[in-house]
């Protein structure tokens, strides 16, 4: 695979010619100019597509980027020397990432590189998914001393799993190398580390060991599948409730091994060891980091918007569930007026295909079964990344129920002096607990915040603190800012 260059100018030029890319800049760099005066971003994020003309590569020391600030289109001037991270398409099957280590901002102290990895994962730009566990393989001389107290070690993997499952959380998370076989390319967004959760709730059953394989049964809604992992393939085990865990150097995925292998003497000492305790997590940055995303002008073409966001990873499409020419299975939409079509979910290839009049994809239905849907373009009214950093909307295609709610919030007055209502629920969560809901909260400009929830799986075990008889379901709940609807 071609290596990404270290020179910021060459890096940006290369990635820009290949496809979608994300750039992170030090927001406090003195060479930056024309940034929003009302935003103090420690980190500046820019997302661009291959055909994006808002990014100008100047011959000088700055890169110029057009961005939308409120209703105004402005141009920010960012120093090339402030760029410290870039991610983009290397070829049709490979996503490249580059960290310019000598430019990582000081705001990520006390341990810049560890906190950088944390931040990248949370932003969906790292090798691990957002919210994933931290694995700290810190080694001290005291830990490796020949006369060290080894009572906290746990060499036996099965015992380590059982100790985690028997703890208060009732779960164990396994780190297993999920790198592709030799000769097989890594797809964009595909993880190189597989974090597998097992436990003793009703989702997991019969955790046993046979023929040196850890085996169990998983339940997802009314679906059931048998799982197995060779014990020697488990590189680390952690209790997600308390952060306690253990690791085995010889079985770590390559990405975790590299830093340890750079010290040949240390690595030779570690290899024969087993069940080394995980170190406590590294301290967070001293202050709360502010991420400033320079928003692009809104995308107008629905297909282009969906192609751009789908290539960038996880995205959601909101569609009018009652629109004509929708092709949905009997399990959708039920009571739904608006349907969330999630793309890029872990362990699910959406099988996204485009047609002249719409697109087709696979998604989980309300019971968690994978189903095929066919969506016409006129039914699509919002496409977004779940973190809200990238989005496109079409007010002229809002479903009637949302238009009615937005107009009601703007025009209906209360009897106590004409104050606008703060929110209007199109329908509440069903008393039976199906997890389906839709509401609109007003905004001063006549727009609103759409709050939508949709079941994504069958019943699961309620948390221990839930009242007796409670029913719990897997539910996807999102909130989106909606501009005012088109007036008729």
C-alpha positions in Angstrom: 0.0 0.0 0.0 1.3 3.5 -0.8 2.5 5.4 2.2 0.9 8.8 2.8 3.5 11.6 2.7 4.6 13.6 5.7 4.5 16.9 3.9 1.1 18.6 4.6 0.8 20.1 1.1 1.6 16.8 -0.6 -0.8 14.9 1.8 -3.8 17.2 1.2 -3.1 17.2 -2.6 -2.9 13.4 -2.8 -6.1 12.8 -0.7 -8.1 15.5 -2.4 -7.6 13.7 -5.8 -8.7 10.4 -4.5 -12.1 11.0 -2.9 -13.7 12.0 0.5 -11.2 13.2 3.1 -11.2 14.6 6.6 -8.6 17.1 7.9 -7.9 18.1 11.5 -6.0 21.4 12.3 -4.7 22.9 15.5 -7.3 25.6 16.1 -4.9 27.6 18.3 -2.2 27.9 15.7 -1.1 31.5 15.2 -1.1 31.1 11.4 -4.8 30.6 11.2 -7.0 33.5 10.0 -10.6 34.4 9.4 -12.1 31.8 11.7 -15.6 32.4 13.3 -15.2 35.0 16.1 -17.9 33.4 18.2 -16.4 29.9 18.2 -13.3 29.0 20.1 -12.3 25.6 18.6 -9.3 23.8 20.0 -9.5 21.5 17.0 -10.8 22.4 13.6 -12.4 19.7 11.4 -12.9 19.9 7.7 -14.7 17.2 5.6 -14.4 17.4 1.8 -15.5 15.2 -1.1 -13.5 14.5 -4.3 -15.4 17.1 -6.3 -15.5 19.7 -3.5 -14.4 23.1 -4.9 -14.6 24.9 -1.6 -11.1 23.8 -0.7 -8.3 25.9 -2.4 -4.7 24.8 -2.2 -2.8 28.0 -2.2 0.9 28.3 -3.1 1.6 30.1 0.2 1.5 28.8 3.8 -2.2 28.5 4.1 -5.1 26.4 2.7 -8.3 28.3 2.1 -11.7 26.7 2.9 -15.1 28.1 2.2 -17.6 27.4 5.0 -21.2 28.3 6.0 -21.5 30.4 9.2 -25.1 31.0 9.9 -26.5 32.2 6.6 -23.2 33.7 5.4 -20.5 32.0 3.2 -17.1 32.8 4.5 -13.5 31.8 3.8 -11.1 30.5 6.5 -7.4 30.5 6.1 -5.7 27.6 7.9 -1.9 27.2 8.2 -0.5 24.1 6.6 1.7 23.7 9.6 -1.4 23.5 11.8 -2.5 20.2 10.0 -1.9 17.2 12.3 -4.3 14.5 11.0 -5.7 13.5 7.6 -7.9 10.6 6.6 -9.0 9.7 3.0 -9.3 7.1 0.3 -6.0 5.5 -0.8 -7.7 3.3 -3.4 -11.2 1.8 -3.9 -10.7 -0.7 -1.1 -8.3 1.0 1.4 -8.8 4.0 3.7 -5.6 5.8 4.7 -4.9 7.7 7.9 -1.9 9.9 8.7 -0.9 11.5 12.0 1.8 14.2 11.8 3.1 13.5 15.3 5.2 16.6 15.6 2.1 18.8 15.1 -0.3 17.2 17.5 -1.8 20.1 19.6 -0.8 20.6 23.2 -4.5 20.8 24.2 -4.4 17.0 24.2 -2.0 16.8 27.1 -1.1 15.2 29.6 -0.5 12.3 27.1 -1.1 13.7 23.6 -0.9 10.5 21.6 -3.2 8.5 23.8 -5.7 11.3 24.0 -5.4 11.8 20.2 -6.4 8.2 19.7 -9.4 8.7 22.1 -10.5 11.7 20.2 -10.2 10.1 16.8 -12.2 7.1 17.9 -15.0 9.3 19.3 -15.1 11.3 16.0 -15.3 8.1 14.0 -11.9 8.6 12.5 -9.9 6.1 14.5 -9.4 2.3 14.2 -12.0 1.6 16.9 -15.6 2.5 17.0 -16.9 5.5 19.0 -17.4 4.7 22.7 -15.1 1.6 22.5 -13.2 0.5 25.5 -9.7 1.7 26.3 -6.9 -0.9 26.5 -3.9 0.5 28.4 -0.8 -1.9 27.9 1.5 0.3 30.0 4.5 -1.6 31.4 6.5 -0.5 34.4 9.8 -1.9 35.8 8.0 -2.8 39.0 5.5 -4.9 37.1 8.3 -6.9 35.3 10.6 -7.3 38.4 11.4 -11.0 39.0 10.2 -10.7 42.5 7.1 -8.7 41.7 3.8 -9.6 43.4 1.9 -11.6 40.7 -1.3 -12.1 42.7 -3.1 -9.6 40.4 -2.1 -11.5 37.3 -4.5 -14.0 35.6 -2.6 -16.2 33.1 -5.7 -18.5 32.4 -7.9 -16.9 29.8 -11.0 -18.8 30.8 -10.6 -17.8 34.4 -10.2 -14.2 33.3 -13.5 -14.4 31.3 -15.3 -15.9 34.2 -14.0 -13.3 36.7 -15.3 -10.6 34.5 -18.7 -12.3 34.0 -19.1 -12.9 37.7 -18.4 -9.2 38.5 -21.1 -6.5 38.9 -21.2 -5.7 35.2 -21.8 -9.3 34.2 -19.8 -8.8 31.0 -16.4 -9.6 29.5 -15.0 -7.9 26.4 -12.5 -9.9 24.3 -9.9 -8.3 22.0 -9.4 -10.5 19.0 -7.3 -9.7 15.9 -9.7 -9.3 13.0 -7.2 -8.4 10.3 -8.0 -9.6 6.8 -6.2 -12.8 5.5 -3.1 -12.2 3.4 -3.9 -10.8 0.0 -7.3 -9.5 1.0 -7.7 -5.8 1.0 -9.1 -3.9 4.0 -12.3 -2.0 3.1 -12.8 1.7 4.3 -14.1 1.7 7.8 -13.5 -2.0 8.4 -12.0 -2.6 11.9 -8.7 -4.3 12.4 -9.6 -5.2 16.0 -12.7 -7.1 17.0 -14.1 -6.4 20.4 -16.5 -9.2 21.3 -18.8 -8.9 24.3 -20.1 -11.9 26.1 -21.9 -12.2 29.4 -24.5 -14.0 31.5 -27.6 -12.1 30.6 -30.3 -13.6 28.3 -28.3 -12.3 25.2 -25.6 -14.9 25.9 -25.9 -18.5 26.9 -23.7 -21.5 27.6 -20.2 -19.9 27.7 -18.0 -23.0 27.7 -14.6 -24.2 26.4 -14.3 -27.2 24.1 -11.2 -28.2 22.2 -9.4 -24.9 23.2 -12.3 -22.9 21.8 -14.4 -20.4 23.8 -17.9 -21.1 22.7 -21.3 -19.5 23.4 -24.7 -18.7 21.9 -25.9 -15.2 21.1 -29.5 -14.1 20.9 -30.4 -11.0 18.8 -34.2 -10.6 19.0 -35.6 -13.9 17.8 -32.3 -14.8 16.0 -29.8 -17.1 17.5 -26.2 -17.9 16.4 -23.4 -20.0 17.8 -20.0 -18.3 18.3 -16.5 -19.6 19.0 -13.1 -18.0 19.4 -9.8 -19.9 19.9 -8.5 -19.2 23.3 -5.0 -18.4 22.0 -6.5 -15.8 19.6 -7.7 -13.7 22.6 -5.1 -10.9 23.1 -6.8 -9.1 26.0 -9.9 -9.4 28.3 -11.6 -6.6 30.1 -14.5 -6.1 32.5 -16.2 -3.0 31.0 -17.8 -2.1 34.3 -14.6 -1.4 36.3 -11.9 -1.4 33.6 -10.0 -4.3 35.1 -8.5 -6.7 32.7 -5.5 -8.8 31.5 -3.5 -9.2 28.3 -1.3 -11.7 26.5 1.5 -10.2 24.4 1.8 -13.0 21.9 -1.9 -12.7 20.9 -2.2 -9.0 20.7 -3.4 -7.6 17.3 -0.5 -6.1 15.2 -1.6 -2.5 15.9 -1.2 -3.1 19.6 2.0 -5.0 19.3 3.9 -2.5 17.2 4.6 0.0 20.0 5.8 -2.7 22.3 7.9 -4.4 19.6 9.8 -1.1 19.0 11.7 -1.9 22.1 13.3 -5.3 21.2 14.6 -6.0 24.7 11.3 -5.2 26.4 9.4 -7.3 23.8 11.6 -10.3 24.3 10.8 -10.1 28.1 7.1 -9.8 27.5 6.6 -12.6 25.0 6.7 -15.5 27.6 4.4 -13.6 30.0 0.6 -14.2 30.3 -2.3 -12.5 32.0 -0.5 -9.1 32.6 -2.9 -6.7 34.3 -4.1 -3.8 32.2 -2.9 -0.4 33.5 -5.5 2.3 34.6 -6.7 4.6 31.8 -4.5 7.5 30.9 -5.7 10.9 32.3 -8.0 13.0 30.1 -6.9 16.4 28.8 -6.8 19.1 31.4 -9.6 21.1 29.7 -12.8 20.3 27.8 -11.8 20.2 24.1 -13.9 22.2 21.7 -14.2 20.7 18.2 -15.1 23.3 15.5 -16.5 21.8 12.3 -16.3 24.2 9.3 -19.7 23.3 7.8 -19.8 23.1 4.0 -22.6 24.8 2.0 -25.6 22.4 2.0 -25.6 19.7 -0.6 -28.5 19.9 -3.0 -28.4 16.6 -4.9 -29.7 13.7 -2.9 -27.7 11.0 -4.6 -24.5 13.0 -4.3 -25.2 13.7 -0.6 -25.9 10.0 0.1 -22.8 8.8 -1.8 -20.6 11.2 0.0 -21.8 10.5 3.5 -22.1 6.7 3.0 -18.4 6.6 1.9 -17.4 8.4 5.0 -18.8 5.7 7.3 -22.0 5.6 9.4 -24.8 7.7 8.2 -28.6 7.8 8.5 -31.3 8.6 5.9 -34.7 10.0 7.1 -37.5 9.1 4.8 -41.3 9.7 4.6 -42.6 6.3 5.4 -45.9 7.0 3.8 -44.5 8.2 0.5 -45.6 6.6 -2.8 -43.5 3.9 -4.4 -41.9 2.9 -1.1 -41.0 -0.9 -1.1 -40.9 -2.0 2.5 -41.3 -5.5 4.1 -44.4 -6.2 6.2 -42.5 -5.5 9.4 -42.0 -1.8 8.3 -43.3 0.8 8.8 -46.2 -0.1 11.1 -47.2 3.1 13.0 -44.1 5.0 11.7 -44.6 8.2 9.8 -40.9 8.7 9.5 -38.4 5.9 8.9 -34.7 5.9 9.9 -32.6 4.0 7.4 -29.1 3.5 9.0 -26.2 2.7 6.8 -22.7 1.6 7.8 -23.7 -0.2 11.0 -21.1 -2.5 12.5 -21.2 -6.1 11.2 -23.8 -5.1 8.5 -23.0 -4.4 4.9 -25.9 -2.2 3.7 -25.7 -3.5 0.1 -26.4 0.1 -1.0 -27.4 0.4 -4.7 -28.5 3.4 -6.7 -31.2 3.7 -9.3 -32.4 6.6 -11.3 -35.5 7.0 -9.1 -34.0 6.1 -5.7 -31.8 3.6 -3.8 -32.0 0.2 -2.2 -30.3 -1.0 0.9 -30.4 -3.5 3.8 -31.3 -2.4 7.4 -32.5 -3.9 10.6 -36.3 -3.9 11.0 -38.1 -3.2 14.3 -37.3 -6.7 15.5 -33.7 -6.7 14.5 -34.1 -8.8 11.3 -32.1 -7.7 8.3 -34.5 -6.6 5.5 -34.3 -5.1 2.1 -35.9 -1.6 1.4 -36.4 0.3 -1.8 -36.6 4.1 -1.2 -37.6 6.6 -3.9 -35.7 9.9 -3.9 -38.9 12.0 -3.4 -39.3 10.2 0.0 -35.8 11.3 1.3 -35.8 14.6 3.3 -32.6 14.4 5.5 -29.3 12.6 5.3 -26.8 13.0 8.1 -23.9 11.6 10.1 -25.2 10.7 13.6 -22.8 13.2 15.3 -24.4 16.0 13.2 -21.1 17.2 11.7 -22.3 16.6 8.1 -25.9 16.8 6.9 -28.2 17.7 4.0 -31.9 18.4 4.1 -34.7 19.2 1.7 -37.5 21.2 3.4 -39.7 20.9 0.3 -39.9 17.1 0.9 -40.7 17.2 4.7 -43.5 14.7 5.5 -46.9 16.4 6.0 -46.9 15.4 9.7 -43.6 17.3 10.3 -44.7 20.4 8.2 -47.9 20.5 10.3 -46.0 20.3 13.5 -43.6 23.0 12.6 -46.4 25.3 11.4 -48.3 24.6 14.6 -45.3 25.5 16.8 -44.9 28.8 15.0 -48.5 29.8 14.8 -50.6 28.2 17.6 -50.7 30.4 20.7 -51.5 29.5 24.2 -54.3 31.3 26.1 -51.8 32.6 28.7 -50.5 35.5 26.7 -49.6 34.1 23.3 -46.4 32.2 24.2 -45.5 29.6 21.7 -45.6 26.0 22.8 -42.1 24.5 23.4 -42.8 21.2 21.8 -45.3 19.1 19.9 -45.3 15.3 20.0 -46.5 13.8 16.7 -47.0 10.6 18.7 -45.5 9.5 22.0 -43.7 6.2 22.8 -46.3 3.5 22.7 -47.5 2.4 26.1 -46.7 -1.2 25.1 -43.1 -0.1 24.9 -42.4 -0.6 21.2 -39.8 2.3 21.2 -41.4 4.2 18.3 -41.7 7.9 18.7 -41.6 11.2 16.9 -41.6 14.8 18.2 -40.7 18.3 17.2 -39.2 21.0 19.5 -39.6 24.6 18.4 -36.8 27.0 17.5 -36.9 30.8 17.4 -36.5 31.0 13.6 -39.6 28.9 12.9 -37.6 25.7 12.4 -37.4 22.9 15.0 -35.5 20.0 16.4 -36.8 16.7 15.2 -36.5 13.9 17.9 -37.1 10.5 16.6 -36.8 7.0 18.0 -37.1 3.7 16.3 -36.8 0.1 17.6 -33.9 -1.8 16.2 -34.3 -5.2 17.8 -36.5 -7.4 20.0 -36.8 -7.5 23.8 -33.6 -7.5 25.9 -33.0 -8.0 29.6 -33.9 -4.8 31.5 -31.1 -3.2 33.6 -31.0 -4.4 37.3 -32.5 -1.2 38.6 -35.6 -1.4 36.4 -38.9 -2.0 38.2 -40.3 -5.6 38.2 -42.1 -6.5 35.0 -40.3 -3.9 32.9 -39.7 -4.5 29.2 -36.6 -3.3 27.5 -35.9 -3.0 23.7 -33.0 -1.9 21.5 -33.9 1.6 20.3 -32.2 4.0 18.1 -32.9 7.6 19.2 -31.7 10.7 17.2 -32.2 14.4 17.2 -31.8 16.7 14.1 -32.0 20.4 13.5 -34.7 21.2 10.9 -34.8 24.5 9.0 -38.3 26.0 8.6 -40.5 24.3 6.1 -41.3 25.7 2.7 -44.4 27.9 3.0 -47.3 27.0 0.8 
